[in-house]
Amino acid sequence: PRKRELSSIYVYDVIGHLGGPDQFYRHFFLSAVCPLGFTRNGVNLNYYDDRMLEREVTPFIVSSIEQHLALGCRSDHVVILGRGDNARFITRLNDEYGWFGEVHTLDHPRFIMQYRRKRLDEYLAQYASHLSAIV
């Protein structure tokens, strides 16, 4: 069925909360750590949920991040959406490659929309406050 993905709904709400697309993208570059999608048995699979897959895609992820940085993106800060395995993975790579000055983590949009939706305004304010502080 064609329906909006929960994470994207939240991200668009954050962008609106920060003044809309023009204002948001004037200050932020938004991308995925791994812009490839994976499935197993018809279900979404995060690259970090399978250690063999993680090892196999790490060179691609490194190359992808380096290509993003080559576009002239700021590298004094990076904000990771998700505090768990994704953040640990990027922090480890950042320690190795030294891409970003500071690594910040925020709760993942999917987690917020699925498990904390009643506190949506609180999370939007938290995102806005955190992101505004690094502009």
Secondary structure by P-SEA (a helix, b strand, c coil): cccccaaaaaaaaaaaaaccaaaaaacbbbbbcccbbbbcccccccccccaaaaaaaaaaaaaaaaaaaaacccccbbbbccccaaaaaaaaaaaacccccbbbbcccaaaaacccccaaaaaaaaaaaaaaaac
